[in-house]
Amino acid sequence: MNESTTITVDRKQSHVETCLNKNVGFDSKTTGFEQYEFTHNAAPEINHSEIDLSTSLFGCRISYPFMISSMTGGYDKAEHLNRSFAETAQKLNIPLGVGSMRQALENSSYRESFRVVRHVAPSVPVLANIGAPEVAKGLTDQELGLLVDIVRADGLIIHLNPAQELFQPEGNTNFKNFLEELQQLVRTLKVPVIAKEVGCGISPGTAAALADAGVQIIDVAGAGGISWQKVEEERYLQKFQHENRFSPSALGELLNWGIPTSRCLTDIAALKKNKREYRHIGVIASGGISNGIDIAKAIALGADLCASAGMMLKALHDCRLEETIVTWMNDLRAVMFLTGAKDIQQLQQTPISSKKE
Ligand SMILES: Cc1cc2nc3c(=O)[nH]c(=O)nc-3n(C[C@H](O)[C@H](O)[C@H](O)COP(=O)(O)O)c2cc1C
Protein backbone atom coordinates (compact mmCIF):
# COMPACT_ATOMS: atom_id res chain seq x y z
CA MET A 1 0.00 0.00 0.00
CA ASN A 2 1.31 3.45 -0.84
CA GLU A 3 1.26 6.36 1.64
CA SER A 4 -1.93 7.90 0.28
CA THR A 5 -3.85 4.61 0.65
CA THR A 6 -2.55 4.09 4.20
CA ILE A 7 -3.84 7.57 5.10
CA THR A 8 -7.28 6.84 3.55
CA VAL A 9 -7.53 3.49 5.38
CA ASP A 10 -6.54 5.00 8.76
CA ARG A 11 -8.93 7.90 8.28
CA LYS A 12 -11.96 5.71 7.57
CA GLN A 13 -11.26 3.64 10.69
CA SER A 14 -10.69 6.68 12.91
CA HIS A 15 -13.95 8.27 11.69
CA VAL A 16 -15.93 5.32 13.04
CA GLU A 17 -14.01 5.28 16.32
CA THR A 18 -14.29 9.05 16.80
CA CYS A 19 -18.04 9.05 16.09
CA LEU A 20 -18.55 6.23 18.59
CA ASN A 21 -16.31 7.51 21.38
CA LYS A 22 -16.21 11.32 21.27
CA ASN A 23 -18.76 14.08 21.67
CA VAL A 24 -18.98 15.24 18.06
CA GLY A 25 -22.53 16.56 17.95
CA PHE A 26 -23.36 20.21 17.23
CA ASP A 27 -23.47 22.02 20.57
CA SER A 28 -24.96 25.39 19.63
CA LYS A 29 -27.29 24.32 16.83
CA THR A 30 -30.12 21.82 16.42
CA THR A 31 -31.94 20.31 13.46
CA GLY A 32 -34.85 22.66 14.21
CA PHE A 33 -37.43 19.83 14.16
CA GLU A 34 -38.29 20.60 17.80
CA GLN A 35 -39.72 23.94 16.61
CA TYR A 36 -42.46 22.22 14.60
CA GLU A 37 -45.64 20.46 15.64
CA PHE A 38 -48.52 18.68 13.96
CA THR A 39 -52.15 19.44 14.64
CA HIS A 40 -53.91 16.57 16.39
CA ASN A 41 -56.70 14.97 14.37
CA ALA A 42 -59.32 13.53 16.72
CA ALA A 43 -61.23 11.92 13.85
CA PRO A 44 -58.48 10.44 11.67
CA GLU A 45 -60.86 8.25 9.57
CA ILE A 46 -58.14 5.64 9.00
CA ASN A 47 -57.30 2.23 10.42
CA HIS A 48 -53.94 2.22 12.22
CA SER A 49 -53.23 -1.33 11.06
CA GLU A 50 -53.69 -0.31 7.40
CA ILE A 51 -51.24 2.61 7.39
CA ASP A 52 -48.81 2.14 4.50
CA LEU A 53 -45.21 3.26 5.11
CA SER A 54 -43.89 1.98 1.79
CA THR A 55 -42.47 4.23 -0.90
CA SER A 56 -39.99 3.89 -3.75
CA LEU A 57 -36.46 4.87 -4.70
CA PHE A 58 -35.30 4.78 -8.32
CA GLY A 59 -38.30 2.62 -9.23
CA CYS A 60 -37.67 0.08 -6.47
CA ARG A 61 -40.43 -0.43 -3.88
CA ILE A 62 -39.07 -0.12 -0.33
CA SER A 63 -40.94 -0.86 2.89
CA TYR A 64 -40.16 2.38 4.74
CA PRO A 65 -39.25 5.99 3.85
CA PHE A 66 -35.86 5.48 5.47
CA MET A 67 -32.33 4.51 4.51
CA ILE A 68 -29.07 3.78 6.27
CA SER A 69 -26.77 6.61 5.21
CA SER A 70 -23.32 6.29 3.66
CA MET A 71 -20.67 5.50 6.25
CA THR A 72 -17.89 3.09 5.71
CA GLY A 73 -15.73 0.68 3.72
CA GLY A 74 -12.10 0.59 2.70
CA TYR A 75 -10.40 -1.04 5.70
CA ASP A 76 -10.51 -4.54 7.18
CA LYS A 77 -13.05 -4.07 10.00
CA ALA A 78 -15.40 -2.13 7.69
CA GLU A 79 -16.43 -5.40 6.07
CA HIS A 80 -18.10 -6.52 9.29
CA LEU A 81 -19.88 -3.16 9.74
CA ASN A 82 -21.12 -3.07 6.15
CA ARG A 83 -22.26 -6.70 6.37
CA SER A 84 -24.31 -5.89 9.48
CA PHE A 85 -25.85 -2.74 7.95
CA ALA A 86 -26.68 -4.72 4.81
CA GLU A 87 -28.29 -7.61 6.73
CA THR A 88 -30.68 -5.19 8.41
CA ALA A 89 -31.34 -3.24 5.20
CA GLN A 90 -32.21 -6.47 3.39
CA LYS A 91 -34.41 -7.74 6.24
CA LEU A 92 -36.35 -4.47 6.49
CA ASN A 93 -36.29 -3.84 2.71
CA ILE A 94 -34.70 -0.38 2.93
CA PRO A 95 -31.86 1.20 0.91
CA LEU A 96 -28.35 1.74 2.14
CA GLY A 97 -25.28 3.64 1.08
CA VAL A 98 -21.66 2.61 1.42
CA GLY A 99 -18.97 5.04 2.56
CA SER A 100 -16.61 6.88 0.27
CA MET A 101 -15.11 4.47 -2.27
CA ARG A 102 -11.99 6.54 -2.84
CA GLN A 103 -9.84 3.80 -1.28
CA ALA A 104 -11.33 1.23 -3.70
CA LEU A 105 -10.21 3.42 -6.59
CA GLU A 106 -6.70 3.71 -5.15
CA ASN A 107 -6.20 -0.08 -5.00
CA SER A 108 -8.02 -3.40 -4.66
CA SER A 109 -7.02 -4.37 -1.08
CA TYR A 110 -10.34 -3.74 0.63
CA ARG A 111 -12.88 -3.85 -2.20
CA GLU A 112 -14.56 -6.78 -0.48
CA SER A 113 -15.53 -4.43 2.40
CA PHE A 114 -17.83 -2.65 -0.11
CA ARG A 115 -18.79 -5.65 -2.23
CA VAL A 116 -20.16 -7.48 0.80
CA VAL A 117 -23.10 -5.07 0.88
CA ARG A 118 -24.46 -6.29 -2.44
CA HIS A 119 -23.83 -9.93 -1.57
CA VAL A 120 -25.85 -9.61 1.63
CA ALA A 121 -28.49 -7.18 0.33
CA PRO A 122 -29.23 -8.36 -3.21
CA SER A 123 -32.68 -6.83 -3.62
CA VAL A 124 -32.60 -3.35 -2.02
CA PRO A 125 -31.26 -0.13 -3.56
CA VAL A 126 -27.52 0.14 -2.83
CA LEU A 127 -25.76 3.44 -3.38
CA ALA A 128 -22.09 3.89 -4.27
CA ASN A 129 -20.27 6.94 -2.87
CA ILE A 130 -17.47 9.32 -3.83
CA GLY A 131 -16.45 12.81 -2.71
CA ALA A 132 -16.79 16.13 -4.52
CA PRO A 133 -13.00 16.73 -4.57
CA GLU A 134 -12.52 13.48 -6.53
CA VAL A 135 -15.27 14.56 -8.93
CA ALA A 136 -13.69 18.02 -9.27
CA LYS A 137 -10.35 16.40 -10.17
CA GLY A 138 -12.12 14.45 -12.92
CA LEU A 139 -12.92 10.74 -12.74
CA THR A 140 -12.23 8.57 -15.76
CA ASP A 141 -15.00 6.46 -17.34
CA GLN A 142 -13.17 3.40 -16.04
CA GLU A 143 -13.15 4.74 -12.47
CA LEU A 144 -16.85 5.60 -12.68
CA GLY A 145 -17.61 2.12 -13.99
CA LEU A 146 -15.65 0.58 -11.12
CA LEU A 147 -17.55 2.58 -8.47
CA VAL A 148 -20.86 1.30 -9.80
CA ASP A 149 -19.71 -2.27 -10.53
CA ILE A 150 -18.17 -3.00 -7.12
CA VAL A 151 -21.56 -2.79 -5.36
CA ARG A 152 -23.74 -3.15 -8.48
CA ALA A 153 -25.07 0.26 -7.46
CA ASP A 154 -28.55 1.57 -8.18
CA GLY A 155 -27.24 5.12 -7.88
CA LEU A 156 -24.09 7.10 -7.06
CA ILE A 157 -23.98 9.45 -4.08
CA ILE A 158 -21.56 12.34 -4.38
CA HIS A 159 -20.79 13.87 -1.02
CA LEU A 160 -20.10 17.60 -0.78
CA ASN A 161 -18.07 18.22 2.35
CA PRO A 162 -16.12 21.51 2.08
CA ALA A 163 -16.21 22.18 5.84
CA GLN A 164 -15.03 18.65 6.64
CA GLU A 165 -12.18 18.86 4.12
CA LEU A 166 -11.24 22.26 5.55
CA PHE A 167 -10.89 20.85 9.06
CA GLN A 168 -9.40 17.54 7.95
CA PRO A 169 -5.68 17.57 8.63
CA GLU A 170 -5.04 15.81 5.30
CA GLY A 171 -8.13 17.28 3.58
CA ASN A 172 -8.50 18.29 -0.06
CA THR A 173 -9.97 21.77 -0.34
CA ASN A 174 -9.87 22.12 -4.10
CA PHE A 175 -13.49 22.20 -5.28
CA LYS A 176 -12.72 24.17 -8.47
CA ASN A 177 -14.62 22.97 -11.57
CA PHE A 178 -16.81 20.68 -9.49
CA LEU A 179 -20.12 21.62 -11.13
CA GLU A 180 -18.72 21.34 -14.64
CA GLU A 181 -17.18 17.93 -13.91
CA LEU A 182 -20.41 16.87 -12.22
CA GLN A 183 -22.42 17.70 -15.33
CA GLN A 184 -20.03 15.59 -17.42
CA LEU A 185 -20.20 12.73 -14.91
CA VAL A 186 -24.01 12.70 -14.92
CA ARG A 187 -23.98 12.44 -18.73
CA THR A 188 -21.53 9.51 -18.68
CA LEU A 189 -22.87 7.53 -15.73
CA LYS A 190 -25.42 4.78 -16.31
CA VAL A 191 -27.11 5.22 -12.91
CA PRO A 192 -28.75 8.30 -11.34
CA VAL A 193 -26.81 10.67 -9.10
CA ILE A 194 -27.65 11.84 -5.57
CA ALA A 195 -25.75 14.80 -4.10
CA LYS A 196 -25.44 15.00 -0.34
CA GLU A 197 -23.72 17.08 2.30
CA VAL A 198 -22.36 15.42 5.42
CA GLY A 199 -23.81 17.70 8.12
CA CYS A 200 -23.65 21.33 6.93
CA GLY A 201 -26.79 21.25 4.79
CA ILE A 202 -27.67 22.26 1.23
CA SER A 203 -29.19 25.65 0.45
CA PRO A 204 -31.84 26.14 -2.27
CA GLY A 205 -29.25 27.93 -4.45
CA THR A 206 -26.87 24.97 -4.24
CA ALA A 207 -29.76 22.53 -4.77
CA ALA A 208 -30.72 24.41 -7.96
CA ALA A 209 -27.11 24.36 -9.24
CA LEU A 210 -26.86 20.62 -8.54
CA ALA A 211 -30.18 19.97 -10.28
CA ASP A 212 -29.01 22.05 -13.25
CA ALA A 213 -25.97 19.75 -13.45
CA GLY A 214 -28.32 16.75 -13.67
CA VAL A 215 -28.50 15.52 -10.08
CA GLN A 216 -31.84 13.76 -9.43
CA ILE A 217 -31.95 13.72 -5.63
CA ILE A 218 -30.58 16.06 -2.97
CA ASP A 219 -29.81 14.60 0.47
CA VAL A 220 -29.65 17.74 2.57
CA ALA A 221 -27.54 16.21 5.43
CA GLY A 222 -28.06 19.36 7.43
CA ALA A 223 -26.74 20.63 10.74
CA GLY A 224 -27.96 19.22 14.03
CA GLY A 225 -26.47 15.71 14.05
CA ILE A 226 -22.76 14.96 13.73
CA SER A 227 -20.49 17.96 13.14
CA TRP A 228 -17.76 16.75 10.81
CA GLN A 229 -15.73 19.83 11.68
CA LYS A 230 -15.69 18.46 15.24
CA VAL A 231 -14.81 14.94 14.10
CA GLU A 232 -11.83 16.27 12.15
CA GLU A 233 -10.86 18.59 15.00
CA GLU A 234 -10.77 15.55 17.32
CA ARG A 235 -8.58 13.66 14.85
CA TYR A 236 -6.29 16.68 14.62
CA LEU A 237 -5.93 16.85 18.40
CA GLN A 238 -5.33 13.10 18.71
CA LYS A 239 -2.95 12.48 15.85
CA PHE A 240 -1.77 15.47 13.91
CA GLN A 241 -1.22 18.34 16.33
CA HIS A 242 2.46 17.55 16.80
CA GLU A 243 2.96 17.80 13.05
CA ASN A 244 1.94 21.45 13.20
CA ARG A 245 -0.39 21.14 10.23
CA PHE A 246 -2.83 23.86 9.32
CA SER A 247 -6.16 23.69 11.11
CA PRO A 248 -8.83 26.38 11.40
CA SER A 249 -8.98 28.02 14.81
CA ALA A 250 -11.82 25.87 16.13
CA LEU A 251 -13.97 28.88 16.90
CA GLY A 252 -17.38 27.67 18.04
CA GLU A 253 -19.11 29.27 15.07
CA LEU A 254 -16.97 27.33 12.60
CA LEU A 255 -17.35 24.05 14.48
CA ASN A 256 -21.12 24.61 14.44
CA TRP A 257 -21.21 25.88 10.85
CA GLY A 258 -24.11 24.74 8.72
CA ILE A 259 -27.79 25.05 7.83
CA PRO A 260 -30.15 23.24 10.21
CA THR A 261 -31.78 20.22 8.55
CA SER A 262 -35.36 21.52 8.91
CA ARG A 263 -34.41 24.83 7.28
CA CYS A 264 -32.82 23.05 4.29
CA LEU A 265 -36.11 21.19 3.83
CA THR A 266 -38.40 24.24 4.04
CA ASP A 267 -36.13 26.32 1.78
CA ILE A 268 -35.85 23.59 -0.87
CA ALA A 269 -39.62 22.98 -0.65
CA ALA A 270 -40.13 26.70 -1.39
CA LEU A 271 -37.75 26.50 -4.37
CA LYS A 272 -39.68 23.52 -5.77
CA LYS A 273 -43.01 25.29 -5.24
CA ASN A 274 -41.92 28.58 -6.79
CA LYS A 275 -39.81 27.36 -9.69
CA ARG A 276 -41.41 24.82 -12.00
CA GLU A 277 -38.09 23.61 -13.39
CA TYR A 278 -37.07 22.31 -9.96
CA ARG A 279 -40.31 20.50 -9.07
CA HIS A 280 -38.85 17.12 -9.99
CA ILE A 281 -35.99 17.25 -7.45
CA GLY A 282 -36.21 14.35 -5.00
CA VAL A 283 -35.30 15.20 -1.40
CA ILE A 284 -33.74 13.06 1.30
CA ALA A 285 -33.72 14.45 4.85
CA SER A 286 -30.72 13.61 6.96
CA GLY A 287 -28.47 15.26 9.51
CA GLY A 288 -29.50 14.63 13.10
CA ILE A 289 -32.61 12.54 12.41
CA SER A 290 -33.03 10.84 15.76
CA ASN A 291 -36.50 9.28 16.00
CA GLY A 292 -39.69 8.52 14.13
CA ILE A 293 -41.25 11.88 14.93
CA ASP A 294 -38.32 13.69 13.27
CA ILE A 295 -38.97 11.48 10.25
CA ALA A 296 -42.67 12.40 10.17
CA LYS A 297 -41.84 16.10 10.48
CA ALA A 298 -39.15 15.89 7.77
CA ILE A 299 -41.61 14.28 5.35
CA ALA A 300 -44.31 16.86 6.12
CA LEU A 301 -41.69 19.60 5.51
CA GLY A 302 -40.87 18.26 2.04
CA ALA A 303 -38.70 15.13 2.20
CA ASP A 304 -39.44 12.00 0.19
CA LEU A 305 -37.21 9.83 2.33
CA CYS A 306 -35.12 10.18 5.51
CA ALA A 307 -31.68 8.84 6.33
CA SER A 308 -29.44 8.47 9.35
CA ALA A 309 -25.78 7.64 9.91
CA GLY A 310 -24.43 8.46 13.38
CA MET A 311 -27.43 7.05 15.28
CA MET A 312 -27.36 3.90 13.12
CA LEU A 313 -23.69 3.36 13.90
CA LYS A 314 -24.36 3.70 17.64
CA ALA A 315 -27.40 1.40 17.41
CA LEU A 316 -25.32 -1.24 15.61
CA HIS A 317 -22.59 -0.91 18.21
CA ASP A 318 -25.22 -1.51 20.93
CA CYS A 319 -26.66 -4.49 18.98
CA ARG A 320 -29.96 -2.63 18.55
CA LEU A 321 -29.89 -1.63 14.88
CA GLU A 322 -33.01 -3.44 13.70
CA GLU A 323 -34.87 -2.67 16.95
CA THR A 324 -34.04 1.05 16.61
CA ILE A 325 -35.29 1.31 13.04
CA VAL A 326 -38.48 -0.64 13.85
CA THR A 327 -39.15 1.64 16.85
CA TRP A 328 -38.65 4.73 14.68
CA MET A 329 -41.07 3.32 12.09
CA ASN A 330 -43.66 2.53 14.79
CA ASP A 331 -43.43 6.13 16.02
CA LEU A 332 -43.73 7.39 12.44
CA ARG A 333 -46.87 5.26 12.06
CA ALA A 334 -48.22 6.68 15.34
CA VAL A 335 -47.84 10.26 14.08
CA MET A 336 -49.51 9.30 10.81
CA PHE A 337 -52.46 7.81 12.71
CA LEU A 338 -52.82 10.90 14.91
CA THR A 339 -52.76 13.22 11.91
CA GLY A 340 -54.95 11.02 9.70
CA ALA A 341 -52.31 10.30 7.02
CA LYS A 342 -52.82 6.83 5.56
CA ASP A 343 -49.67 6.77 3.45
CA ILE A 344 -46.47 8.71 2.75
CA GLN A 345 -48.11 10.83 0.01
CA GLN A 346 -50.77 11.97 2.49
CA LEU A 347 -48.14 12.68 5.15
CA GLN A 348 -46.38 14.94 2.61
CA GLN A 349 -49.62 16.97 2.35
CA THR A 350 -50.23 17.08 6.12
CA PRO A 351 -50.03 20.59 7.61
CA ILE A 352 -47.27 21.20 10.14
CA SER A 353 -46.75 24.46 11.94
CA SER A 354 -43.90 26.26 13.56
CA LYS A 355 -44.43 26.63 17.32
CA LYS A 356 -43.13 30.20 17.04
CA GLU A 357 -45.97 31.33 14.77
C1 LIG B 1 -18.63 6.90 10.73
C2 LIG B 1 -19.21 7.73 9.63
C3 LIG B 1 -18.57 7.79 8.41
C4 LIG B 1 -19.09 8.54 7.36
N1 LIG B 1 -18.51 8.49 6.12
C5 LIG B 1 -19.17 9.04 5.07
C6 LIG B 1 -18.72 8.82 3.73
O1 LIG B 1 -17.74 8.14 3.50
N2 LIG B 1 -19.42 9.41 2.72
C7 LIG B 1 -20.53 10.18 2.95
O2 LIG B 1 -21.18 10.65 2.01
N3 LIG B 1 -20.94 10.44 4.20
C8 LIG B 1 -20.32 9.88 5.25
N4 LIG B 1 -20.77 10.08 6.52
C9 LIG B 1 -21.77 11.13 6.75
C10 LIG B 1 -23.17 10.61 6.89
O3 LIG B 1 -23.58 9.89 5.74
C11 LIG B 1 -24.18 11.74 7.19
O4 LIG B 1 -24.32 12.56 6.06
C12 LIG B 1 -23.78 12.63 8.36
O5 LIG B 1 -23.16 11.91 9.40
C13 LIG B 1 -24.99 13.37 8.93
O6 LIG B 1 -26.01 12.48 9.30
P1 LIG B 1 -26.24 12.00 10.83
O7 LIG B 1 -26.42 13.22 11.65
O8 LIG B 1 -27.44 11.11 10.77
O9 LIG B 1 -25.01 11.24 11.23
C14 LIG B 1 -20.28 9.31 7.57
C15 LIG B 1 -20.91 9.25 8.82
C16 LIG B 1 -20.41 8.47 9.84
C17 LIG B 1 -21.11 8.42 11.16
Ligand as a Chemical Component Dictionary entry (heavy atoms), coordinates in Angstrom:
data_LIG
# 
_chem_comp.id                   LIG 
_chem_comp.type                 NON-POLYMER 
_chem_comp.pdbx_formal_charge   0 
_chem_comp.three_letter_code    LIG 
# 
loop_
_chem_comp_atom.comp_id 
_chem_comp_atom.atom_id 
_chem_comp_atom.alt_atom_id 
_chem_comp_atom.type_symbol 
_chem_comp_atom.charge 
_chem_comp_atom.model_Cartn_x 
_chem_comp_atom.model_Cartn_y 
_chem_comp_atom.model_Cartn_z 
_chem_comp_atom.pdbx_ordinal 
LIG C1  C1  C 0 -18.634 6.903  10.729 1  
LIG C2  C2  C 0 -19.207 7.730  9.630  2  
LIG C3  C3  C 0 -18.568 7.786  8.405  3  
LIG C4  C4  C 0 -19.094 8.540  7.357  4  
LIG N1  N1  N 0 -18.513 8.491  6.120  5  
LIG C5  C5  C 0 -19.168 9.044  5.065  6  
LIG C6  C6  C 0 -18.722 8.822  3.734  7  
LIG O1  O1  O 0 -17.740 8.139  3.497  8  
LIG N2  N2  N 0 -19.423 9.410  2.716  9  
LIG C7  C7  C 0 -20.535 10.184 2.950  10 
LIG O2  O2  O 0 -21.181 10.652 2.008  11 
LIG N3  N3  N 0 -20.945 10.435 4.203  12 
LIG C8  C8  C 0 -20.318 9.880  5.251  13 
LIG N4  N4  N 0 -20.773 10.080 6.524  14 
LIG C9  C9  C 0 -21.775 11.134 6.753  15 
LIG C10 C10 C 0 -23.171 10.608 6.893  16 
LIG O3  O3  O 0 -23.577 9.890  5.745  17 
LIG C11 C11 C 0 -24.178 11.743 7.192  18 
LIG O4  O4  O 0 -24.315 12.560 6.058  19 
LIG C12 C12 C 0 -23.784 12.627 8.358  20 
LIG O5  O5  O 0 -23.157 11.913 9.404  21 
LIG C13 C13 C 0 -24.994 13.366 8.931  22 
LIG O6  O6  O 0 -26.014 12.484 9.305  23 
LIG P1  P1  P 0 -26.238 12.001 10.826 24 
LIG O7  O7  O 0 -26.425 13.223 11.652 25 
LIG O8  O8  O 0 -27.442 11.106 10.767 26 
LIG O9  O9  O 0 -25.015 11.235 11.233 27 
LIG C14 C14 C 0 -20.275 9.308  7.572  28 
LIG C15 C15 C 0 -20.910 9.253  8.822  29 
LIG C16 C16 C 0 -20.406 8.468  9.841  30 
LIG C17 C17 C 0 -21.114 8.421  11.161 31 
# 
loop_
_chem_comp_bond.comp_id 
_chem_comp_bond.atom_id_1 
_chem_comp_bond.atom_id_2 
_chem_comp_bond.value_order 
_chem_comp_bond.pdbx_ordinal 
LIG C1  C2  SING 1  
LIG C2  C3  SING 2  
LIG C2  C16 DOUB 3  
LIG C3  C4  DOUB 4  
LIG C4  N1  SING 5  
LIG C4  C14 SING 6  
LIG N1  C5  DOUB 7  
LIG C5  C6  SING 8  
LIG C5  C8  SING 9  
LIG C6  O1  DOUB 10 
LIG C6  N2  SING 11 
LIG N2  C7  SING 12 
LIG C7  O2  DOUB 13 
LIG C7  N3  SING 14 
LIG N3  C8  DOUB 15 
LIG C8  N4  SING 16 
LIG N4  C9  SING 17 
LIG N4  C14 SING 18 
LIG C9  C10 SING 19 
LIG C10 O3  SING 20 
LIG C10 C11 SING 21 
LIG C11 O4  SING 22 
LIG C11 C12 SING 23 
LIG C12 O5  SING 24 
LIG C12 C13 SING 25 
LIG C13 O6  SING 26 
LIG O6  P1  SING 27 
LIG P1  O7  DOUB 28 
LIG P1  O8  SING 29 
LIG P1  O9  SING 30 
LIG C14 C15 DOUB 31 
LIG C15 C16 SING 32 
LIG C16 C17 SING 33 
# 
